[in-house]
Amino acid sequence: MKVAAALAACALAATALACGQPPGAPGGGQAPSASGGAAASGPPAAGVPEQPAPGPADTRRPGTIRMAARLDQLTRNLDPTKNAFANIERAAIIRATLAATTNAHERRALTMGLADQILKAGNTQEALDTVMPLLKPDPKAMDDPSDAEVKEFIGLCYLRMGEQENCIGHHGVESCLLPIRGSGVHVAQRGSREAIKWYKEILADNPADLSTRWLLNIAAMTVGDYPAKVPPGQLIPPKTFDSEYDIKRFTDVAPRAGLAIVSHAGGGIMEDFDGDGLLDIMASSMGLRDQLHLFHNNGDGTFTERSEAAGLAGEVGGLNIVHADYDNDGHPDVLVLRGGWMQKGGVYP
């Protein structure tokens, strides 16, 4: 059974336990490569408590305060069985199901699903600790997930560890830009080195595994071993990364411009929001609690965060944002689109 299928089985088995938020679980989950979550579902806004009038230091308008309260309530009351990105809560459900399960085959599938949710929540070492015992055969269980699937997941965990310790922990202007080279090569190499070891083992058993072959080459790039130290039979030739037309290499200018924030997928807008003739930047992120950011253009190639000063505190989420003067008052407005990719869990204002 694949990891996704195992997780689906977990969700079905846990439905009786998961009609509401797991006891003691923190609100909100995580999205695929980091530490936040995504759009949430929940009860109608009718139950949102009245918010007090903003204090002297609160620049938000009453409508913004009400929206922030509504978004917070939706996150706190989300149904994790309907939201694939509520990974912390989904992991809690699987743990409860696992504790009540005695069937060896079901326990293996549940354990794999649990490790998957933990990894997506950003807790890489815990995911590794959870999945490693599956490499020890259980005579009472079917080979599902298979050793190959478990090893693939372990390799993915270590590759994610390398990303967390370098692309986030030691981010540079060449981080994560293919082909990875220069300052993009990892400083902390334990994650990618371990991933390479596992990927080589997988390919020794199945040389035709193209997904693992690709990841092996990427992992080798991150430690400076590409192409010289990639096994010839598994090497993806450097010319593969050549373009038909040389548009030159892009440079990440966000760090020196004051725009290097860690976030998930989201939208971006360039607009002169304060009327000073310079284009400012607004950026959203789909995470359950990811703050909407407004950056003021300083006019010298740098930007300053002005989100709170602009009265945006509590405005979270948003896979996309679109701006226009929607009410024809001469001022730019912003439409924040939340709930993308959430399916039934994406009922979100």
Salt bridges, closest charged atoms under 4 A:
ASP58 OD2 - ARG60 NH2 3.13
ASP72 OD2 - ARG76 NE 2.71
ASP116 OD2 - LYS120 NZ 3.05
GLU126 OE2 - ARG95 NH2 2.57
GLU163 OE1 - ARG160 NE 3.53
GLU165 OE2 - ARG190 NH2 2.49
GLU174 OE2 - ARG249 NE 3.71
GLU194 OE1 - LYS197 NZ 3.15
GLU201 OE2 - LYS151 NZ 2.76
ASP225 OD2 - ARG193 NH1 2.49
ASP246 OD2 - LYS248 NZ 3.34
ASP252 OD2 - HIS171 NE2 2.96
GLU271 OE1 - HIS323 NE2 3.28
ASP274 OD2 - HIS296 ND1 2.81
ASP280 OD1 - HIS296 ND1 3.63
ASP290 OD2 - HIS264 ND1 2.94
GLU305 OE2 - HIS293 ND1 2.90
GLU315 OE1 - ARG338 NH2 3.69
